[in-house]
């Protein structure tokens, strides 16, 4: 099973965890989205957040997702995207 397949299989749990941390509209980008992830590749997630999201975001979300998935996870918001990669990330981001 690929990482992308694993994410879609666990989609409802991932969305519940994200909601607990004030995140929604979860999208996969990077090597997992493109289908060229290797063993040990991290999971890159693009999310939107509620206005009252904790100042500790995304630390708790990352920790909870890594515990559940058993894999390194990176989380970024659109606002947090580097301008050099912004267009590419938004183009390849796949809704979960």
HUJO-V936181 format. One record per residue. N is the residue number from 1. SS is DSSP state (H for helix, E for strand, L for the rest). PHI is phi in whole degrees, 0 to 359 (999 if undefined). NEAR is the number of other C-alpha atoms within 10 Angstrom. Layout:
N,SS,PHI,NEAR
N,SS,PHI,NEAR
This chain:
1,L,999,5
2,L,284,12
3,H,300,20
4,H,298,18
5,H,297,11
6,H,297,11
7,H,296,17
8,H,291,13
9,H,295,12
10,L,257,14
11,H,309,14
12,H,295,12
13,H,292,14
14,H,299,21
15,H,295,16
16,H,296,13
17,H,297,19
18,H,299,23
19,H,299,16
20,H,300,13
21,L,258,21
22,L,82,19
23,E,248,22
24,E,207,18
25,E,50,14
26,E,280,22
27,E,230,19
28,E,266,23
29,E,220,21
30,L,82,20
31,H,298,17
32,H,294,22
33,H,294,20
34,H,284,13
35,L,87,12
36,L,244,11
37,L,292,16
38,L,256,11
39,L,300,9
40,L,92,8
41,L,296,15
42,L,277,17
43,E,255,23
44,E,261,20
45,E,239,24
46,E,254,24
47,E,227,20
48,E,254,16
49,E,231,20
50,L,288,11
51,L,298,8
52,L,266,7
53,L,296,13
54,L,304,13
55,L,294,7
56,L,275,9
57,L,296,15
58,L,258,20
59,H,308,13
60,H,294,15
61,H,297,22
62,H,300,19
63,H,300,14
64,H,296,16
65,H,292,20
66,H,297,16
67,H,299,12
68,H,286,13
69,H,269,16
70,L,69,9
71,L,210,14
72,L,293,15
73,E,233,18
74,E,244,16
75,E,234,19
76,E,218,16
77,E,261,14
78,H,303,14
79,H,297,10
80,H,274,10
81,L,289,14
82,L,292,11
83,L,301,10
84,L,291,8
85,L,244,9
86,H,308,13
87,H,299,11
88,H,295,12
89,H,298,21
90,H,297,15
91,H,291,9
92,H,267,15
93,L,299,19
94,E,252,17
95,E,301,14
96,L,272,17
